[in-house]
């Protein structure tokens, strides 16, 4: 019965074998389908990610019986909030069938990283210094801000900076992200100064969020304006707009994990240009499957 209930649509249940006479070979099992009577949040003050998590959890109390889909979706979305570790705990409450849900929150501090690598191409002198910073819930509860930078030792052959900011849209797991980057290159041995700017806007939404099944929809619009900038070992002079969409599915069983990703990208002819127009298709469609 426990296995049957664990696959059912009911999230909370209790099975009890009451005192009885089993001389006739028949066992009576009593079941009670529960609900969440109250939600408490511990470990952090009323700031940072707490307001968003509180809004997410506010849909759970009072639903009798509590649907498994709603329970798993809410806990999954809470677990996806960046920069925080959430530990849920259930405890018996005073009312019959009711339990209390406590969400213990451990919010992470902003991070800063600095590194150096000599694994570069032949066009970059001496090595690259890299720096990155990450902070969460800086502007709004549940948001995430990232800054990245890289520079060659001489600050001439390579200089790169980028910034991104993601923020929740409502309390259902939907997120929007905006990013921008700038690149300046002057390859060693090639007397060509290059520069590029890029920007992107994306939205993600969990169509299905559960313990075993997940389906994520994402859409994105990318912009690139490159003027002889060096990308890896290729000089590029082009301006492009690209719209893309993707579906990512994940199925988890006891010993099996299956994943599938379908994506479609299409170039948009919005003031697009290429270094060699005759060889460039500025309105392309590329379906992918993984």
C-alpha positions, -999 to +999 in steps of 0.1 A: +000+000+000+029+023+007+042+018-028+008+023-043+003+056-024+038+067-034+027+065-070-007+081-064-018+117-067-018+122-029+013+138-015+008+131+023-006+099+037-005+077+068-011+040+070-020+024+104-028-012+114-052-008+143-056-033+171-078-062+158-085-099+158-066-115+129-077-150+136-097-150+104-066-141+083-079-107+074-059-076+083-076-042+082-054-012+073-065+024+080-053+052+058-055+089+063-047+115+035-031+145+050-026+182+042-003+210+052-017+231+080+010+257+082+044+267+066+072+282+086+106+295+074+136+293+096+173+301+093+171+335+077+156+369+083+128+384+061+151+394+034+171+379+006+154+349-010+128+345+019+100+367+004+100+347-029+102+314-011+073+324+012+052+333-018+060+300-035+050+280-004+018+300+003-001+279-022+003+247-001-016+251+032-053+241+034-054+219+003-071+186+014-058+162+004-026+178-008-020+170-045+014+153-051+019+174-083+014+207-065+037+196-036+065+184-058+063+214-081+064+239-052+094+222-035+112+218-069+107+255-077+119+265-042+150+243-047+157+261-080+160+295-063+196+305-069+220+311-040+201+292-013+199+257+001+164+248+014+158+218+037+121+209+041+109+191+073+074+178+080+061+174+116+027+164+130+003+192+138-025+195+162-054+191+138-063+157+125-045+149+093-025+182+093+012+185+092+035+215+096+061+222+069+093+240+080+117+253+053+152+257+068+170+283+046+207+287+042+214+317+020+248+319+003+271+349+004+283+367-027+313+351-043+344+365-060+369+344-081+402+352-097+423+329-118+451+327-144+456+303-173+483+298-199+461+275-220+455+301-247+457+302-285+487+312-305+472+346-309+472+356-272+504+367-255+516+351-222+483+340-207+449+352-195+438+366-162+401+357-154+378+372-128+342+365-119+316+376-093+282+363-083+255+376-061+219+366-054+189+385-042+207+418-046+180+438-064+149+415-059+142+384-039+154+354-059+174+372-085+210+364-096+237+387-109+269+375-126+300+395-137+328+380-157+360+393-172+392+381-189+423+399-202+456+390-217+486+401-197+493+429-221+457+440-222+459+442-260+455+408-276+423+401-255+400+420-233+365+406-224+338+417-200+302+403-195+273+408-172+240+389-167+210+393-145+182+368-140+150+375-120+119+356-112+086+364-129+059+356-104+062+326-080+056+298-104+093+291-114+094+313-145+126+333-148+138+361-172+175+368-179+193+396-197+230+396-205+255+417-224+292+413-233+320+432-250+351+419-266+383+436-279+410+416-297+443+423-314+458+389-323+495+384-320+511+385-354+480+400-371+477+438-373+440+438-371+421+454-342+387+438-336+358+444-313+324+428-307+293+434-286+266+409-278+234+409-259+207+383-251+172+381-235+158+348-224+128+334-205+125+299-190+094+282-176+090+248-160+061+231-178+065+201-155+084+202-122+084+170-102+106+145-085+107+120-114+096+141-144+107+175-155+100+195-187+116+229-191+107+254-219+132+281-228+132+309-253+160+333-262+169+362-285+206+368-292+223+398-308+259+399-320+278+427-337+314+418-345+339+439-363+369+418-371+369+403-335+388+371-330+366+342-318+390+313-310+410+312-343+384+329-365+381+366-374+344+375-377+328+406-391+290+402-389+259+415-373+232+389-365+200+384-346+190+348-336+158+336-320+158+302-304+135+279-284+142+246-266+124+219-247+144+199-222+129+168-206+143+146-178+128+113-165+143+098-134+135+063-121+152+041-095+182+032-116+176+050-148+179+087-159+167+097-194+172+131-209+160+147-241+165+182-255+149+196-286+160+230-299+152+253-328+172+284-338+164+309-366+183+338-378+164+371-382+171+395-410+171+426-389+199+448-402+221+417-405+254+418-423+283+395-429+319+399-439+313+378-471+276+383-479+276+359-508+285+330-485+263+339-455+227+329-450+213+354-426+178+339-423+186+303-413+167+276-393+185+250-373+166+222-355+187+202-331+180+170-311+201+156-283 
